[in-house]
Amino acid sequence: MEEVMVDTIEIDNKEYIILDKLTNNNNTYYYLSNANDPKDFFIQKLDNQKENLIPLDSKEEFNIAMEIYSKKYN
């Protein structure tokens, strides 16, 4: 099996794989999956002022992030 390099980030002492980063309306969304539990998936966005990841603001923003992800891959 071929080894594939992936970008990861640690959040709450868990290693998450960065599945993708997509930008829409000056927001960059990070699509993350727990390296040890693929059911643990979530989206965060880049706080442009502090250069760190923060939770999404609302369910509506989650829907927007999922829509741009879906458009890229469908």
Chimera marker file (.cmm) of the C-alpha trace (Angstrom):
<marker_set name="trace">
<marker id="1" x="0.000" y="0.000" z="0.000" r="1" g="1" b="0" radius="0.5"/>
<marker id="2" x="1.278" y="3.455" z="-0.913" r="1" g="1" b="0" radius="0.5"/>
<marker id="3" x="1.792" y="5.910" z="1.920" r="1" g="1" b="0" radius="0.5"/>
<marker id="4" x="0.000" y="9.235" z="1.524" r="1" g="1" b="0" radius="0.5"/>
<marker id="5" x="1.057" y="12.408" z="3.306" r="1" g="1" b="0" radius="0.5"/>
<marker id="6" x="-1.775" y="14.360" z="4.921" r="1" g="1" b="0" radius="0.5"/>
<marker id="7" x="-1.971" y="17.602" z="6.857" r="1" g="1" b="0" radius="0.5"/>
<marker id="8" x="-3.118" y="17.252" z="10.436" r="1" g="1" b="0" radius="0.5"/>
<marker id="9" x="-3.987" y="19.511" z="13.328" r="1" g="1" b="0" radius="0.5"/>
<marker id="10" x="-4.381" y="18.774" z="17.031" r="1" g="1" b="0" radius="0.5"/>
<marker id="11" x="-7.591" y="19.894" z="18.731" r="1" g="1" b="0" radius="0.5"/>
<marker id="12" x="-8.446" y="18.920" z="22.321" r="1" g="1" b="0" radius="0.5"/>
<marker id="13" x="-5.583" y="16.404" z="22.365" r="1" g="1" b="0" radius="0.5"/>
<marker id="14" x="-6.946" y="14.608" z="19.294" r="1" g="1" b="0" radius="0.5"/>
<marker id="15" x="-5.300" y="14.457" z="15.886" r="1" g="1" b="0" radius="0.5"/>
<marker id="16" x="-7.531" y="15.581" z="13.026" r="1" g="1" b="0" radius="0.5"/>
<marker id="17" x="-6.853" y="15.149" z="9.330" r="1" g="1" b="0" radius="0.5"/>
<marker id="18" x="-7.507" y="18.264" z="7.264" r="1" g="1" b="0" radius="0.5"/>
<marker id="19" x="-9.666" y="16.830" z="4.494" r="1" g="1" b="0" radius="0.5"/>
<marker id="20" x="-9.983" y="20.133" z="2.670" r="1" g="1" b="0" radius="0.5"/>
<marker id="21" x="-9.825" y="23.919" z="3.006" r="1" g="1" b="0" radius="0.5"/>
<marker id="22" x="-12.322" y="25.968" z="0.998" r="1" g="1" b="0" radius="0.5"/>
<marker id="23" x="-12.818" y="29.721" z="0.876" r="1" g="1" b="0" radius="0.5"/>
<marker id="24" x="-16.140" y="31.468" z="0.330" r="1" g="1" b="0" radius="0.5"/>
<marker id="25" x="-16.901" y="35.180" z="0.963" r="1" g="1" b="0" radius="0.5"/>
<marker id="26" x="-13.615" y="35.750" z="2.819" r="1" g="1" b="0" radius="0.5"/>
<marker id="27" x="-14.239" y="32.746" z="5.112" r="1" g="1" b="0" radius="0.5"/>
<marker id="28" x="-11.894" y="29.765" z="4.941" r="1" g="1" b="0" radius="0.5"/>
<marker id="29" x="-13.532" y="26.553" z="6.108" r="1" g="1" b="0" radius="0.5"/>
<marker id="30" x="-11.523" y="23.567" z="7.338" r="1" g="1" b="0" radius="0.5"/>
<marker id="31" x="-13.117" y="20.138" z="6.943" r="1" g="1" b="0" radius="0.5"/>
<marker id="32" x="-11.685" y="17.905" z="9.655" r="1" g="1" b="0" radius="0.5"/>
<marker id="33" x="-11.844" y="14.203" z="10.471" r="1" g="1" b="0" radius="0.5"/>
<marker id="34" x="-10.462" y="12.500" z="13.566" r="1" g="1" b="0" radius="0.5"/>
<marker id="35" x="-7.478" y="10.373" z="12.505" r="1" g="1" b="0" radius="0.5"/>
<marker id="36" x="-8.627" y="7.562" z="14.802" r="1" g="1" b="0" radius="0.5"/>
<marker id="37" x="-12.404" y="7.858" z="14.409" r="1" g="1" b="0" radius="0.5"/>
<marker id="38" x="-13.759" y="8.785" z="10.951" r="1" g="1" b="0" radius="0.5"/>
<marker id="39" x="-17.230" y="9.288" z="12.471" r="1" g="1" b="0" radius="0.5"/>
<marker id="40" x="-15.776" y="12.309" z="14.311" r="1" g="1" b="0" radius="0.5"/>
<marker id="41" x="-16.050" y="14.877" z="11.505" r="1" g="1" b="0" radius="0.5"/>
<marker id="42" x="-16.618" y="18.605" z="11.788" r="1" g="1" b="0" radius="0.5"/>
<marker id="43" x="-16.013" y="21.962" z="10.149" r="1" g="1" b="0" radius="0.5"/>
<marker id="44" x="-14.298" y="25.002" z="11.599" r="1" g="1" b="0" radius="0.5"/>
<marker id="45" x="-13.316" y="28.303" z="10.061" r="1" g="1" b="0" radius="0.5"/>
<marker id="46" x="-10.188" y="30.379" z="10.155" r="1" g="1" b="0" radius="0.5"/>
<marker id="47" x="-10.306" y="33.432" z="12.399" r="1" g="1" b="0" radius="0.5"/>
<marker id="48" x="-8.437" y="35.837" z="10.117" r="1" g="1" b="0" radius="0.5"/>
<marker id="49" x="-7.522" y="38.179" z="12.968" r="1" g="1" b="0" radius="0.5"/>
<marker id="50" x="-6.014" y="35.565" z="15.285" r="1" g="1" b="0" radius="0.5"/>
<marker id="51" x="-4.964" y="32.951" z="12.691" r="1" g="1" b="0" radius="0.5"/>
<marker id="52" x="-6.629" y="30.091" z="14.552" r="1" g="1" b="0" radius="0.5"/>
<marker id="53" x="-9.635" y="27.858" z="13.965" r="1" g="1" b="0" radius="0.5"/>
<marker id="54" x="-12.990" y="28.694" z="15.517" r="1" g="1" b="0" radius="0.5"/>
<marker id="55" x="-16.446" y="27.063" z="15.472" r="1" g="1" b="0" radius="0.5"/>
<marker id="56" x="-18.999" y="28.082" z="12.884" r="1" g="1" b="0" radius="0.5"/>
<marker id="57" x="-21.462" y="30.776" z="13.921" r="1" g="1" b="0" radius="0.5"/>
<marker id="58" x="-24.721" y="28.975" z="13.159" r="1" g="1" b="0" radius="0.5"/>
<marker id="59" x="-26.491" y="26.070" z="11.513" r="1" g="1" b="0" radius="0.5"/>
<marker id="60" x="-26.940" y="28.304" z="8.467" r="1" g="1" b="0" radius="0.5"/>
<marker id="61" x="-23.180" y="28.777" z="8.200" r="1" g="1" b="0" radius="0.5"/>
<marker id="62" x="-22.740" y="24.997" z="8.493" r="1" g="1" b="0" radius="0.5"/>
<marker id="63" x="-25.192" y="24.578" z="5.601" r="1" g="1" b="0" radius="0.5"/>
<marker id="64" x="-23.214" y="27.094" z="3.514" r="1" g="1" b="0" radius="0.5"/>
<marker id="65" x="-19.945" y="25.283" z="4.257" r="1" g="1" b="0" radius="0.5"/>
<marker id="66" x="-21.488" y="21.936" z="3.297" r="1" g="1" b="0" radius="0.5"/>
<marker id="67" x="-22.932" y="23.419" z="0.114" r="1" g="1" b="0" radius="0.5"/>
<marker id="68" x="-19.550" y="24.694" z="-1.125" r="1" g="1" b="0" radius="0.5"/>
<marker id="69" x="-17.969" y="21.317" z="-0.235" r="1" g="1" b="0" radius="0.5"/>
<marker id="70" x="-20.716" y="19.490" z="-2.113" r="1" g="1" b="0" radius="0.5"/>
<marker id="71" x="-20.356" y="21.743" z="-5.170" r="1" g="1" b="0" radius="0.5"/>
<marker id="72" x="-16.628" y="20.991" z="-5.318" r="1" g="1" b="0" radius="0.5"/>
<marker id="73" x="-17.060" y="17.220" z="-5.211" r="1" g="1" b="0" radius="0.5"/>
<marker id="74" x="-20.347" y="16.656" z="-7.069" r="1" g="1" b="0" radius="0.5"/>
<link id1="1" id2="2" r="1" g="1" b="0" radius="0.2"/>
<link id1="2" id2="3" r="1" g="1" b="0" radius="0.2"/>
<link id1="3" id2="4" r="1" g="1" b="0" radius="0.2"/>
<link id1="4" id2="5" r="1" g="1" b="0" radius="0.2"/>
<link id1="5" id2="6" r="1" g="1" b="0" radius="0.2"/>
<link id1="6" id2="7" r="1" g="1" b="0" radius="0.2"/>
<link id1="7" id2="8" r="1" g="1" b="0" radius="0.2"/>
<link id1="8" id2="9" r="1" g="1" b="0" radius="0.2"/>
<link id1="9" id2="10" r="1" g="1" b="0" radius="0.2"/>
<link id1="10" id2="11" r="1" g="1" b="0" radius="0.2"/>
<link id1="11" id2="12" r="1" g="1" b="0" radius="0.2"/>
<link id1="12" id2="13" r="1" g="1" b="0" radius="0.2"/>
<link id1="13" id2="14" r="1" g="1" b="0" radius="0.2"/>
<link id1="14" id2="15" r="1" g="1" b="0" radius="0.2"/>
<link id1="15" id2="16" r="1" g="1" b="0" radius="0.2"/>
<link id1="16" id2="17" r="1" g="1" b="0" radius="0.2"/>
<link id1="17" id2="18" r="1" g="1" b="0" radius="0.2"/>
<link id1="18" id2="19" r="1" g="1" b="0" radius="0.2"/>
<link id1="19" id2="20" r="1" g="1" b="0" radius="0.2"/>
<link id1="20" id2="21" r="1" g="1" b="0" radius="0.2"/>
<link id1="21" id2="22" r="1" g="1" b="0" radius="0.2"/>
<link id1="22" id2="23" r="1" g="1" b="0" radius="0.2"/>
<link id1="23" id2="24" r="1" g="1" b="0" radius="0.2"/>
<link id1="24" id2="25" r="1" g="1" b="0" radius="0.2"/>
<link id1="25" id2="26" r="1" g="1" b="0" radius="0.2"/>
<link id1="26" id2="27" r="1" g="1" b="0" radius="0.2"/>
<link id1="27" id2="28" r="1" g="1" b="0" radius="0.2"/>
<link id1="28" id2="29" r="1" g="1" b="0" radius="0.2"/>
<link id1="29" id2="30" r="1" g="1" b="0" radius="0.2"/>
<link id1="30" id2="31" r="1" g="1" b="0" radius="0.2"/>
<link id1="31" id2="32" r="1" g="1" b="0" radius="0.2"/>
<link id1="32" id2="33" r="1" g="1" b="0" radius="0.2"/>
<link id1="33" id2="34" r="1" g="1" b="0" radius="0.2"/>
<link id1="34" id2="35" r="1" g="1" b="0" radius="0.2"/>
<link id1="35" id2="36" r="1" g="1" b="0" radius="0.2"/>
<link id1="36" id2="37" r="1" g="1" b="0" radius="0.2"/>
<link id1="37" id2="38" r="1" g="1" b="0" radius="0.2"/>
<link id1="38" id2="39" r="1" g="1" b="0" radius="0.2"/>
<link id1="39" id2="40" r="1" g="1" b="0" radius="0.2"/>
<link id1="40" id2="41" r="1" g="1" b="0" radius="0.2"/>
<link id1="41" id2="42" r="1" g="1" b="0" radius="0.2"/>
<link id1="42" id2="43" r="1" g="1" b="0" radius="0.2"/>
<link id1="43" id2="44" r="1" g="1" b="0" radius="0.2"/>
<link id1="44" id2="45" r="1" g="1" b="0" radius="0.2"/>
<link id1="45" id2="46" r="1" g="1" b="0" radius="0.2"/>
<link id1="46" id2="47" r="1" g="1" b="0" radius="0.2"/>
<link id1="47" id2="48" r="1" g="1" b="0" radius="0.2"/>
<link id1="48" id2="49" r="1" g="1" b="0" radius="0.2"/>
<link id1="49" id2="50" r="1" g="1" b="0" radius="0.2"/>
<link id1="50" id2="51" r="1" g="1" b="0" radius="0.2"/>
<link id1="51" id2="52" r="1" g="1" b="0" radius="0.2"/>
<link id1="52" id2="53" r="1" g="1" b="0" radius="0.2"/>
<link id1="53" id2="54" r="1" g="1" b="0" radius="0.2"/>
<link id1="54" id2="55" r="1" g="1" b="0" radius="0.2"/>
<link id1="55" id2="56" r="1" g="1" b="0" radius="0.2"/>
<link id1="56" id2="57" r="1" g="1" b="0" radius="0.2"/>
<link id1="57" id2="58" r="1" g="1" b="0" radius="0.2"/>
<link id1="58" id2="59" r="1" g="1" b="0" radius="0.2"/>
<link id1="59" id2="60" r="1" g="1" b="0" radius="0.2"/>
<link id1="60" id2="61" r="1" g="1" b="0" radius="0.2"/>
<link id1="61" id2="62" r="1" g="1" b="0" radius="0.2"/>
<link id1="62" id2="63" r="1" g="1" b="0" radius="0.2"/>
<link id1="63" id2="64" r="1" g="1" b="0" radius="0.2"/>
<link id1="64" id2="65" r="1" g="1" b="0" radius="0.2"/>
<link id1="65" id2="66" r="1" g="1" b="0" radius="0.2"/>
<link id1="66" id2="67" r="1" g="1" b="0" radius="0.2"/>
<link id1="67" id2="68" r="1" g="1" b="0" radius="0.2"/>
<link id1="68" id2="69" r="1" g="1" b="0" radius="0.2"/>
<link id1="69" id2="70" r="1" g="1" b="0" radius="0.2"/>
<link id1="70" id2="71" r="1" g="1" b="0" radius="0.2"/>
<link id1="71" id2="72" r="1" g="1" b="0" radius="0.2"/>
<link id1="72" id2="73" r="1" g="1" b="0" radius="0.2"/>
<link id1="73" id2="74" r="1" g="1" b="0" radius="0.2"/>
</marker_set>
